[in-house]
Amino acid sequence: MESPATIEPRALEHGDLLAHDAVPAALISMRDIWKTYEMGEEPLHALRGVSFDVQRGEYLAIIGPSGSGKSTLMNLIGCLDTPSQGRYWINGKLVSEMDDDELAHIRNKEIGFVFQTFNLLARATALHNVELPLIYAGISSADRHERAKNALSSVELSDRMMHRPNELSGGQRQRVAIARALVNHPSLLLADEPTGALDSHTSIEIMNLFERLHAEGNTIIVVTHEPDIASRAHRVIAIRDGQIEKDEKIR
């Protein structure tokens, strides 16, 4: 087997070009995605020819060990980075060829992020934390206030709206983060190790919440290194050495 440093991206073939002419119907479509970093004399291929689709309403887990490429893939899915080669569409938009301003718009409109460390403003109430994406989107004060209240209600935090993060438990803080991710009604909820900072009991509660949100029609991708968290999804993609090792539906 060739080492990652000696493998080069293949040239696109005629069939690939025909496939690229049409806009995919899937919510997410990745075609022959490479991400290469220049590390001294030898290039490092963090992703090597990754292709897959995610349909609307799917609940997908991406799993892999440290250094597998799963975090790189998450950054590409979340439009936090761009591929070195290949094409990526989200909701019919070819984001792999967008500039930074266009990507920022896509992140705010199409993707709701949930991070391991919650990323909440310490001095802001839960309500104000949830309102933040709406402020960036230019939503009026009255409208964003109402939408933030509804989002907090959807994660069962109506009675904690005026609490600050230090007045909330870890699980409640993650629920605020999930409400913030949902408040813009994004096409995709993208969660990076969402239970990594939580105890096992609270982790189960958060994963139960993801299950309910999926049942309500949300498209969810969870990136994790924990098999028990991945097993809660309905489909699992395993990444190893920058490639898809396994892609299977589990329910």
Backbone as CSV, one residue per row, in Angstrom:
resi,resn,N_x,N_y,N_z,CA_x,CA_y,CA_z,C_x,C_y,C_z
1,MET,0.847,-1.197,0.000,0.000,0.000,0.000,0.879,1.241,0.000
2,GLU,0.515,2.227,-0.818,1.291,3.449,-0.867,1.057,4.266,0.396
3,SER,2.084,4.959,0.835,1.922,5.836,1.987,1.162,7.075,1.555
4,PRO,0.463,7.781,2.526,-0.297,8.969,2.165,0.555,10.006,1.459
5,ALA,1.850,10.084,1.802,2.705,11.122,1.222,2.976,10.884,-0.261
6,THR,2.825,9.618,-0.730,3.169,9.325,-2.124,1.952,9.281,-3.037
7,ILE,0.763,9.364,-2.457,-0.450,9.298,-3.263,-0.827,10.700,-3.720
8,GLU,-1.111,10.849,-4.991,-1.508,12.149,-5.516,-2.963,12.091,-5.970
9,PRO,-3.680,13.204,-5.898,-5.055,13.222,-6.394,-5.109,12.802,-7.851
10,ARG,-6.073,11.931,-8.192,-6.189,11.474,-9.567,-6.832,12.567,-10.425
11,ALA,-6.570,12.513,-11.704,-7.211,13.447,-12.631,-8.687,13.086,-12.764
12,LEU,-9.533,14.094,-12.933,-10.945,13.827,-13.125,-11.163,13.154,-14.467
13,GLU,-12.071,12.181,-14.472,-12.364,11.440,-15.685,-13.634,11.980,-16.328
14,HIS,-13.902,11.513,-17.556,-15.045,12.045,-18.302,-16.352,11.865,-17.545
15,GLY,-16.545,10.700,-16.963,-17.762,10.444,-16.205,-17.921,11.372,-15.015
16,ASP,-16.799,11.714,-14.370,-16.844,12.639,-13.244,-17.356,14.006,-13.703
17,LEU,-16.858,14.464,-14.859,-17.246,15.784,-15.344,-18.729,15.828,-15.669
18,LEU,-19.246,14.747,-16.234,-20.676,14.698,-16.512,-21.467,14.761,-15.219
19,ALA,-21.005,14.037,-14.201,-21.696,14.044,-12.921,-21.673,15.429,-12.294
20,HIS,-20.594,16.168,-12.532,-20.458,17.481,-11.914,-21.320,18.546,-12.584
21,ASP,-21.764,18.266,-13.810,-22.554,19.268,-14.529,-23.915,19.469,-13.879
22,ALA,-24.457,18.457,-13.247,-25.780,18.531,-12.643,-25.671,18.863,-11.164
23,VAL,-26.660,19.622,-10.677,-26.699,19.926,-9.247,-27.319,18.728,-8.529
24,PRO,-26.617,18.148,-7.542,-27.153,16.971,-6.846,-28.435,17.291,-6.077
25,ALA,-29.298,16.291,-5.972,-30.557,16.470,-5.245,-30.370,16.315,-3.741
26,ALA,-29.296,15.647,-3.317,-29.059,15.425,-1.886,-28.783,16.746,-1.178
27,LEU,-29.020,16.785,0.133,-28.702,17.988,0.905,-27.206,18.264,0.864
28,ILE,-26.390,17.210,1.060,-24.936,17.329,1.005,-24.416,16.343,-0.025
29,SER,-23.551,16.819,-0.903,-22.876,15.947,-1.860,-21.398,16.308,-1.891
30,MET,-20.558,15.333,-1.622,-19.108,15.498,-1.726,-18.599,14.564,-2.813
31,ARG,-17.775,15.103,-3.706,-17.259,14.324,-4.820,-15.743,14.449,-4.894
32,ASP,-15.060,13.327,-4.652,-13.608,13.232,-4.791,-12.896,14.362,-4.028
33,ILE,-13.229,14.464,-2.746,-12.699,15.540,-1.906,-11.309,15.182,-1.378
34,TRP,-10.362,16.065,-1.653,-9.010,15.967,-1.111,-8.724,17.204,-0.270
35,LYS,-7.988,17.013,0.822,-7.451,18.141,1.587,-5.983,17.847,1.847
36,THR,-5.143,18.706,1.302,-3.696,18.486,1.359,-3.022,19.667,2.037
37,TYR,-2.134,19.351,2.968,-1.344,20.377,3.663,0.122,20.212,3.271
38,GLU,0.781,21.330,3.026,2.200,21.289,2.706,3.000,21.245,4.008
39,MET,3.640,20.117,4.261,4.411,19.915,5.494,5.866,19.642,5.111
40,GLY,6.647,20.715,4.964,8.028,20.525,4.528,8.069,20.079,3.074
41,GLU,8.874,19.069,2.798,9.041,18.609,1.420,7.904,17.700,0.967
42,GLU,7.269,17.011,1.910,6.232,16.042,1.557,4.845,16.585,1.880
43,PRO,3.896,16.532,0.938,2.522,16.958,1.232,1.829,15.948,2.149
44,LEU,0.974,16.445,3.024,0.183,15.586,3.905,-1.256,15.603,3.403
45,HIS,-1.741,14.432,2.983,-3.108,14.313,2.489,-4.021,13.925,3.651
46,ALA,-4.692,14.925,4.249,-5.594,14.648,5.368,-6.865,13.944,4.905
47,LEU,-7.324,14.250,3.684,-8.440,13.547,3.055,-8.021,13.153,1.653
48,ARG,-8.425,11.940,1.233,-7.945,11.399,-0.035,-9.103,10.806,-0.835
49,GLY,-9.734,11.669,-1.618,-10.760,11.183,-2.538,-12.052,10.764,-1.880
50,VAL,-12.544,11.549,-0.927,-13.770,11.213,-0.187,-14.999,11.629,-0.992
51,SER,-15.951,10.708,-1.155,-17.210,10.976,-1.856,-18.367,10.348,-1.082
52,PHE,-19.405,11.130,-0.838,-20.629,10.594,-0.224,-21.731,11.644,-0.317
53,ASP,-22.968,11.200,-0.117,-24.144,12.074,-0.076,-24.806,11.952,1.288
54,VAL,-25.483,13.001,1.698,-26.350,12.972,2.887,-27.711,13.514,2.444
55,GLN,-28.738,12.694,2.599,-30.076,13.103,2.200,-30.731,13.950,3.295
56,ARG,-31.696,14.747,2.908,-32.457,15.520,3.890,-33.127,14.577,4.882
57,GLY,-33.022,14.936,6.160,-33.662,14.135,7.202,-32.823,12.983,7.712
58,GLU,-31.603,12.812,7.214,-30.740,11.734,7.709,-30.134,12.090,9.068
59,TYR,-29.747,11.065,9.795,-29.029,11.205,11.066,-27.751,10.387,10.919
60,LEU,-26.644,11.091,10.698,-25.366,10.467,10.350,-24.335,10.722,11.440
61,ALA,-23.544,9.705,11.745,-22.373,9.870,12.606,-21.122,9.641,11.770
62,ILE,-20.128,10.509,11.952,-18.813,10.325,11.339,-17.848,9.990,12.465
63,ILE,-17.224,8.826,12.372,-16.381,8.338,13.459,-14.996,7.988,12.926
64,GLY,-14.005,8.136,13.781,-12.646,7.777,13.404,-11.692,8.140,14.521
65,PRO,-10.538,7.490,14.579,-9.547,7.790,15.618,-8.878,9.140,15.371
66,SER,-8.115,9.587,16.345,-7.356,10.822,16.190,-6.431,10.716,14.979
67,GLY,-6.410,11.753,14.149,-5.562,11.746,12.964,-6.162,11.059,11.758
68,SER,-7.419,10.622,11.867,-8.048,9.881,10.763,-8.499,10.786,9.626
69,GLY,-8.708,12.063,9.926,-9.244,12.989,8.936,-10.664,13.416,9.221
70,LYS,-11.269,12.902,10.307,-12.672,13.221,10.569,-12.868,14.698,10.932
71,SER,-11.921,15.287,11.665,-12.046,16.711,12.002,-11.874,17.585,10.765
72,THR,-10.969,17.193,9.885,-10.806,17.903,8.615,-12.098,17.830,7.808
73,LEU,-12.700,16.653,7.767,-13.954,16.474,7.039,-15.058,17.324,7.658
74,MET,-15.114,17.374,8.989,-16.121,18.192,9.655,-15.957,19.666,9.281
75,ASN,-14.697,20.143,9.255,-14.452,21.539,8.901,-14.892,21.848,7.471
76,LEU,-14.750,20.874,6.581,-15.194,21.074,5.204,-16.717,21.065,5.116
77,ILE,-17.355,20.108,5.785,-18.819,20.051,5.794,-19.389,21.347,6.349
78,GLY,-18.760,21.864,7.416,-19.234,23.085,8.060,-18.808,24.369,7.372
79,CYS,-18.149,24.262,6.219,-17.683,25.429,5.452,-16.730,26.298,6.275
80,LEU,-16.008,25.666,7.199,-14.964,26.356,7.943,-13.636,26.297,7.199
81,ASP,-13.585,25.462,6.163,-12.396,25.300,5.337,-12.861,24.879,3.950
82,THR,-11.952,24.906,2.988,-12.293,24.509,1.622,-11.379,23.378,1.169
83,PRO,-11.861,22.510,0.292,-11.034,21.384,-0.153,-9.922,21.826,-1.090
84,SER,-8.863,21.029,-1.140,-7.779,21.270,-2.100,-8.194,20.835,-3.496
85,GLN,-9.019,19.806,-3.553,-9.562,19.328,-4.827,-10.895,18.667,-4.551
86,GLY,-11.763,18.672,-5.565,-13.067,18.047,-5.427,-14.166,19.082,-5.308
87,ARG,-15.400,18.616,-5.309,-16.547,19.510,-5.265,-17.470,19.148,-4.103
88,TYR,-18.016,20.200,-3.497,-18.913,20.032,-2.350,-20.131,20.936,-2.543
89,TRP,-21.302,20.309,-2.556,-22.560,21.045,-2.611,-23.298,20.900,-1.285
90,ILE,-23.925,21.971,-0.829,-24.876,21.887,0.270,-26.143,22.607,-0.160
91,ASN,-27.244,21.900,-0.094,-28.548,22.442,-0.473,-28.517,23.035,-1.879
92,GLY,-27.819,22.346,-2.788,-27.766,22.755,-4.181,-26.753,23.841,-4.499
93,LYS,-26.018,24.303,-3.499,-25.039,25.377,-3.707,-23.630,24.786,-3.727
94,LEU,-22.842,25.142,-4.738,-21.480,24.634,-4.878,-20.555,25.456,-3.977
95,VAL,-20.408,25.026,-2.723,-19.671,25.825,-1.745,-18.159,25.665,-1.860
96,SER,-17.706,24.616,-2.543,-16.257,24.384,-2.657,-15.557,25.463,-3.470
97,GLU,-16.325,26.264,-4.208,-15.721,27.320,-5.011,-16.091,28.723,-4.521
98,MET,-16.619,28.813,-3.294,-17.032,30.106,-2.746,-15.872,30.806,-2.052
99,ASP,-15.971,32.152,-1.974,-14.968,32.905,-1.228,-15.373,32.986,0.244
100,ASP,-14.554,33.636,1.067,-14.771,33.649,2.515,-16.099,34.295,2.901
101,ASP,-16.471,35.382,2.254,-17.730,36.049,2.579,-18.924,35.175,2.237
102,GLU,-18.860,34.510,1.105,-19.948,33.615,0.707,-20.054,32.425,1.664
103,LEU,-18.910,31.905,2.083,-18.916,30.785,3.026,-19.506,31.208,4.372
104,ALA,-19.189,32.413,4.821,-19.742,32.915,6.086,-21.264,32.990,6.008
105,HIS,-21.781,33.404,4.857,-23.236,33.464,4.665,-23.839,32.064,4.723
106,ILE,-23.190,31.109,4.085,-23.677,29.728,4.104,-23.669,29.170,5.529
107,ARG,-22.598,29.437,6.258,-22.517,28.947,7.645,-23.670,29.488,8.483
108,ASN,-23.997,30.741,8.321,-25.047,31.344,9.137,-26.441,30.898,8.703
109,LYS,-26.611,30.650,7.403,-27.942,30.333,6.878,-28.239,28.834,6.871
110,GLU,-27.245,28.027,6.522,-27.499,26.610,6.259,-27.096,25.663,7.382
111,ILE,-26.180,26.095,8.270,-25.573,25.155,9.223,-25.709,25.648,10.664
112,GLY,-26.195,24.776,11.527,-26.222,25.047,12.964,-25.135,24.220,13.638
113,PHE,-24.216,24.895,14.311,-23.070,24.218,14.922,-23.302,23.941,16.405
114,VAL,-22.883,22.741,16.837,-22.861,22.402,18.258,-21.462,21.899,18.582
115,PHE,-20.791,22.580,19.522,-19.401,22.249,19.835,-19.284,21.588,21.212
116,GLN,-18.197,20.868,21.399,-17.930,20.199,22.670,-17.867,21.190,23.829
117,THR,-17.301,22.377,23.579,-17.068,23.349,24.649,-18.167,24.400,24.757
118,PHE,-19.296,24.176,24.120,-20.508,25.004,24.203,-20.356,26.359,23.504
119,ASN,-19.210,27.057,23.713,-18.958,28.360,23.065,-20.054,29.383,23.356
120,LEU,-20.449,29.488,24.625,-21.451,30.476,25.029,-20.773,31.727,25.580
121,LEU,-21.429,32.873,25.440,-20.939,34.111,26.033,-21.221,34.088,27.533
122,ALA,-20.182,34.197,28.347,-20.307,34.008,29.794,-21.232,35.023,30.446
123,ARG,-21.242,36.261,29.959,-22.023,37.316,30.619,-23.413,37.492,30.038
124,ALA,-23.737,36.696,29.029,-25.044,36.812,28.378,-26.002,35.747,28.904
125,THR,-27.279,36.074,28.920,-28.284,35.099,29.322,-28.414,34.018,28.252
126,ALA,-29.084,32.932,28.625,-29.347,31.873,27.647,-30.102,32.439,26.450
127,LEU,-31.071,33.312,26.718,-31.875,33.896,25.645,-30.996,34.697,24.688
128,HIS,-30.111,35.523,25.228,-29.261,36.349,24.367,-28.264,35.491,23.593
129,ASN,-27.736,34.443,24.235,-26.832,33.536,23.527,-27.511,32.916,22.315
130,VAL,-28.761,32.533,22.473,-29.499,31.907,21.377,-29.833,32.923,20.282
131,GLU,-30.006,34.188,20.671,-30.343,35.239,19.704,-29.180,35.609,18.773
132,LEU,-27.950,35.295,19.165,-26.779,35.801,18.447,-26.797,35.546,16.937
133,PRO,-27.088,34.313,16.467,-27.095,34.106,15.006,-28.131,34.968,14.296
134,LEU,-29.219,35.297,14.997,-30.266,36.118,14.401,-29.829,37.575,14.283
135,ILE,-29.008,38.013,15.251,-28.443,39.366,15.163,-27.576,39.479,13.916
136,TYR,-26.708,38.459,13.712,-25.837,38.459,12.531,-26.645,38.397,11.239
137,ALA,-27.815,37.768,11.311,-28.655,37.628,10.115,-29.518,38.856,9.871
138,GLY,-29.452,39.848,10.781,-30.206,41.085,10.599,-31.677,40.974,10.933
139,ILE,-32.059,40.013,11.784,-33.456,39.837,12.183,-33.828,40.910,13.212
140,SER,-35.049,41.409,13.142,-35.494,42.460,14.060,-35.514,41.960,15.501
141,SER,-35.413,42.890,16.443,-35.320,42.559,17.862,-36.507,41.726,18.343
142,ALA,-37.715,42.153,18.001,-38.914,41.450,18.472,-38.979,40.032,17.896
143,ASP,-38.648,39.896,16.623,-38.711,38.596,15.955,-37.669,37.646,16.528
144,ARG,-36.432,38.128,16.693,-35.391,37.235,17.196,-35.654,36.831,18.649
145,HIS,-36.253,37.738,19.431,-36.597,37.420,20.817,-37.597,36.265,20.858
146,GLU,-38.599,36.336,19.991,-39.625,35.295,19.943,-39.042,33.978,19.443
147,ARG,-38.211,34.038,18.402,-37.631,32.818,17.844,-36.661,32.167,18.830
148,ALA,-35.911,32.971,19.567,-34.997,32.417,20.570,-35.774,31.742,21.697
149,LYS,-36.879,32.334,22.122,-37.721,31.719,23.152,-38.261,30.379,22.670
150,ASN,-38.702,30.330,21.415,-39.223,29.072,20.868,-38.133,28.010,20.784
151,ALA,-36.911,28.424,20.406,-35.799,27.467,20.309,-35.447,26.903,21.675
152,LEU,-35.432,27.762,22.701,-35.142,27.280,24.056,-36.254,26.366,24.561
153,SER,-37.485,26.682,24.191,-38.600,25.816,24.558,-38.463,24.445,23.911
154,SER,-37.938,24.398,22.678,-37.796,23.130,21.958,-36.772,22.206,22.610
155,VAL,-35.854,22.768,23.412,-34.877,21.941,24.120,-35.184,21.901,25.625
156,GLU,-36.433,22.268,25.965,-36.957,22.163,27.328,-36.186,23.035,28.323
157,LEU,-35.932,24.285,27.905,-35.246,25.236,28.790,-36.030,26.541,28.946
158,SER,-37.342,26.478,28.841,-38.157,27.683,28.977,-37.959,28.357,30.329
159,ASP,-37.687,27.558,31.355,-37.546,28.108,32.706,-36.127,28.569,33.021
160,ARG,-35.226,28.538,32.022,-33.835,28.942,32.259,-33.398,30.053,31.297
161,MET,-34.344,30.718,30.668,-34.012,31.684,29.618,-33.152,32.840,30.113
162,MET,-33.368,33.282,31.344,-32.650,34.458,31.837,-31.440,34.072,32.688
163,HIS,-31.073,32.808,32.702,-29.884,32.359,33.428,-28.643,32.512,32.556
164,ARG,-27.530,32.823,33.197,-26.243,32.887,32.503,-25.579,31.514,32.552
165,PRO,-24.584,31.259,31.671,-23.971,29.932,31.623,-23.469,29.402,32.971
166,ASN,-22.910,30.279,33.819,-22.392,29.783,35.108,-23.502,29.415,36.077
167,GLU,-24.742,29.692,35.708,-25.896,29.308,36.525,-26.582,28.058,35.980
168,LEU,-25.957,27.453,34.973,-26.535,26.278,34.328,-25.607,25.083,34.471
169,SER,-26.175,23.881,34.459,-25.365,22.661,34.454,-24.750,22.469,33.070
170,GLY,-23.807,21.521,32.964,-23.193,21.236,31.674,-24.216,20.825,30.632
171,GLY,-25.156,19.980,31.027,-26.187,19.544,30.089,-27.083,20.688,29.648
172,GLN,-27.405,21.591,30.580,-28.226,22.741,30.225,-27.479,23.693,29.292
173,ARG,-26.181,23.859,29.521,-25.384,24.710,28.637,-25.354,24.132,27.216
174,GLN,-25.239,22.799,27.123,-25.243,22.195,25.788,-26.614,22.339,25.134
175,ARG,-27.678,22.307,25.921,-29.012,22.524,25.369,-29.160,23.954,24.833
176,VAL,-28.577,24.923,25.551,-28.579,26.299,25.051,-27.843,26.358,23.709
177,ALA,-26.689,25.665,23.641,-25.915,25.642,22.397,-26.709,25.002,21.262
178,ILE,-27.473,23.961,21.572,-28.293,23.303,20.550,-29.424,24.228,20.112
179,ALA,-30.041,24.933,21.069,-31.090,25.901,20.725,-30.525,26.985,19.818
180,ARG,-29.327,27.469,20.131,-28.684,28.481,19.282,-28.442,27.936,17.872
181,ALA,-28.048,26.660,17.786,-27.803,26.045,16.482,-29.084,25.915,15.664
182,LEU,-30.220,25.760,16.343,-31.491,25.525,15.665,-32.252,26.800,15.328
183,VAL,-31.880,27.928,15.958,-32.741,29.115,15.921,-32.900,29.688,14.516
184,ASN,-31.935,29.478,13.641,-32.013,29.977,12.264,-32.692,28.990,11.327
185,HIS,-33.233,27.889,11.890,-33.842,26.833,11.081,-32.886,26.376,9.984
186,PRO,-31.678,25.927,10.359,-30.674,25.568,9.355,-31.044,24.285,8.607
187,SER,-30.407,24.093,7.469,-30.598,22.848,6.715,-29.951,21.667,7.427
188,LEU,-28.874,21.958,8.190,-28.068,20.902,8.795,-27.665,21.278,10.208
189,LEU,-27.798,20.330,11.150,-27.265,20.473,12.492,-25.978,19.659,12.557
190,LEU,-24.846,20.347,12.764,-23.520,19.722,12.745,-22.920,19.782,14.144
191,ALA,-22.711,18.611,14.753,-22.261,18.540,16.144,-20.884,17.887,16.230
192,ASP,-19.947,18.588,16.857,-18.578,18.105,17.020,-18.374,17.631,18.455
193,GLU,-18.269,16.312,18.653,-18.090,15.726,19.986,-19.051,16.376,20.990
194,PRO,-20.368,16.341,20.731,-21.309,17.118,21.543,-21.427,16.661,22.994
195,THR,-20.939,15.457,23.305,-21.019,14.972,24.694,-19.642,14.898,25.344
196,GLY,-18.617,15.418,24.670,-17.247,15.268,25.150,-16.981,15.884,26.510
197,ALA,-17.732,16.936,26.871,-17.513,17.617,28.146,-18.566,17.244,29.189
198,LEU,-19.338,16.181,28.918,-20.452,15.829,29.781,-20.249,14.460,30.425
199,ASP,-20.890,14.253,31.597,-20.845,12.938,32.228,-21.761,11.986,31.466
200,SER,-21.681,10.707,31.791,-22.390,9.691,31.004,-23.907,9.873,31.065
201,HIS,-24.442,10.221,32.230,-25.899,10.402,32.351,-26.373,11.569,31.499
202,THR,-25.650,12.690,31.564,-26.020,13.867,30.786,-25.817,13.607,29.298
203,SER,-24.792,12.833,28.949,-24.565,12.481,27.545,-25.767,11.761,26.953
204,ILE,-26.335,10.845,27.733,-27.517,10.108,27.274,-28.678,11.072,27.041
205,GLU,-28.847,12.040,27.948,-29.924,13.023,27.795,-29.758,13.835,26.510
206,ILE,-28.526,14.257,26.232,-28.272,15.052,25.030,-28.499,14.213,23.772
207,MET,-28.059,12.946,23.788,-28.273,12.101,22.616,-29.756,11.783,22.423
208,ASN,-30.499,11.676,23.523,-31.958,11.512,23.416,-32.587,12.737,22.753
209,LEU,-32.049,13.916,23.096,-32.542,15.145,22.481,-32.262,15.149,20.978
210,PHE,-31.053,14.740,20.573,-30.745,14.659,19.140,-31.711,13.711,18.436
211,GLU,-32.033,12.612,19.097,-32.953,11.646,18.500,-34.332,12.270,18.275
212,ARG,-34.776,13.039,19.261,-36.075,13.709,19.121,-36.035,14.763,18.021
213,LEU,-34.948,15.537,17.965,-34.830,16.560,16.925,-34.804,15.929,15.535
214,HIS,-34.154,14.774,15.423,-34.155,14.053,14.145,-35.562,13.594,13.788
215,ALA,-36.283,13.076,14.775,-37.652,12.610,14.534,-38.558,13.765,14.083
216,GLU,-38.201,14.984,14.464,-38.974,16.167,14.069,-38.592,16.664,12.672
217,GLY,-37.624,15.980,12.035,-37.292,16.304,10.652,-35.951,16.956,10.422
218,ASN,-35.157,17.160,11.487,-33.855,17.798,11.322,-32.825,16.824,10.753
219,THR,-31.967,17.340,9.874,-30.821,16.584,9.365,-29.666,16.803,10.336
220,ILE,-29.074,15.714,10.829,-28.058,15.813,11.877,-26.813,15.026,11.478
221,ILE,-25.647,15.649,11.650,-24.363,14.961,11.527,-23.611,15.147,12.831
222,VAL,-23.247,14.040,13.463,-22.459,14.057,14.694,-21.074,13.511,14.384
223,VAL,-20.046,14.272,14.732,-18.659,13.836,14.555,-18.136,13.413,15.923
224,THR,-17.635,12.185,16.030,-17.246,11.653,17.334,-16.162,10.588,17.184
225,HIS,-15.469,10.312,18.279,-14.547,9.167,18.295,-15.110,8.058,19.175
226,GLU,-16.330,8.271,19.713,-16.923,7.319,20.654,-17.944,6.414,19.954
227,PRO,-17.699,5.101,19.906,-18.623,4.188,19.228,-20.034,4.215,19.805
228,ASP,-20.187,4.384,21.132,-21.534,4.368,21.709,-22.341,5.593,21.284
229,ILE,-21.660,6.719,21.077,-22.351,7.912,20.572,-22.707,7.716,19.105
230,ALA,-21.778,7.190,18.319,-22.047,6.942,16.901,-23.201,5.963,16.710
231,SER,-23.327,5.006,17.620,-24.360,3.974,17.479,-25.772,4.526,17.646
232,ARG,-25.896,5.751,18.154,-27.220,6.359,18.298,-27.730,6.923,16.971
233,ALA,-26.833,7.115,16.012,-27.234,7.630,14.698,-27.880,6.513,13.880
234,HIS,-28.389,6.861,12.703,-29.027,5.873,11.831,-28.098,5.415,10.712
235,ARG,-26.993,6.125,10.546,-25.989,5.779,9.543,-24.627,6.190,10.089
236,VAL,-23.611,5.375,9.818,-22.266,5.651,10.327,-21.264,5.601,9.179
237,ILE,-20.463,6.665,9.062,-19.320,6.674,8.157,-18.062,6.629,9.017
238,ALA,-17.236,5.599,8.797,-15.965,5.462,9.523,-14.836,5.959,8.633
239,ILE,-14.036,6.879,9.175,-12.905,7.463,8.452,-11.596,6.904,9.007
240,ARG,-10.694,6.528,8.125,-9.356,6.089,8.545,-8.355,6.476,7.453
241,ASP,-7.254,7.070,7.880,-6.200,7.489,6.938,-6.735,8.341,5.793
242,GLY,-7.698,9.210,6.117,-8.195,10.162,5.130,-9.168,9.609,4.118
243,GLN,-9.615,8.361,4.322,-10.547,7.754,3.385,-11.721,7.144,4.132
244,ILE,-12.816,6.915,3.415,-13.969,6.240,4.020,-13.685,4.752,4.098
245,GLU,-13.594,4.257,5.316,-13.348,2.837,5.547,-14.652,2.043,5.497
246,LYS,-15.740,2.673,5.978,-17.019,1.969,6.043,-18.142,3.015,6.014
247,ASP,-19.212,2.695,5.343,-20.404,3.560,5.279,-21.608,2.640,5.332
248,GLU,-22.307,2.631,6.463,-23.411,1.687,6.585,-24.574,2.287,7.361
249,LYS,-25.774,1.881,6.961,-26.975,2.222,7.725,-27.128,1.211,8.835
250,ILE,-27.414,1.708,10.042,-27.533,0.783,11.175,-28.950,0.709,11.726
251,ARG,-29.857,1.510,11.183,-31.275,1.364,11.519,-32.122,2.092,10.487
